[in-house]
Amino acid sequence: MRQLIHFTLRSWLWWALGTAIAMLAIAHAFQTFGGLEPCHLCLQQREVYWVAIPFAALGLVVGRIPAVSRFDYVFGWLLAITFLIGTAIAVRHAGAEWKFWPAPAECSGGHTVTAADIAKLLQGEKYSAPRCDVAPWRFLGISMAGWNALISLKLTGWSVAFAIWRARKP
């Protein structure tokens, strides 16, 4: 177990980069192939991963430059803050889905309008944007926002562990 933790910490920036890319790919696949249009809060959750990608990539570059490699722990803290924000957004979204609190007012305007949507409107059909307070998909009783909250929390924890571990390294 200790070796697995050490391996994860040594390669954490790669794990963070890969996970961020994978989360964006999964979200895009649900949208493209599953027909699940993102709501306003879904899009905000994706933005977190877009921010995490350059932090992780830059941290990998800095880690390879001997003169500044000892400062790569800073990128652990940047990732921790980024993923913590992602956790908060995902919890806010999951809470709105469970009706613990109201969804933000913007939740009716996060849909990207396609040519098909415009054609439907021109034919007189009603258009409804994706709602933040309705979970269109669940696995094991947990919505996509709920899973994202759990994953983001894990990413936050590992990023903090990496930052502390690297800061203590000579």
PEFENVEN-V484584 format. One line per field, one symbol per residue. ss: DSSP state (H for helix, E for strand, C for the rest). phi: phi as a letter, one per 30 degrees, with the letter a starting at -180 (. if undefined). A space follows every 10 residues. Layout:
ss->???
phi->???
This chain:
ss->CHHHHHHHHH CHHHHHHHHH HHHHHHHHHH HHCCCCCCCH HHHHHHHHHH HHHHHHHHHH HHHHCCCCHH HCHHHHHHHH HHHHHHHHHH HHHHHHHCCC CCCCHHHHCC CCCCHHHHHH HHCCCCCCCC CCCCCCCEEC CEEHHHHHHH HHHHHHHHHH HHHHHHHHCC
phi->.ddddddddd cedddddddd dddddddddd ddccicddde ddddddeedd ddeddddddd dddccedbdd cddedddddd dddddddddd deddddddid addddddcbc dddcdddddd dddjddcbde cdcbddabbh icdedddddd dddddddddd dddddddddd
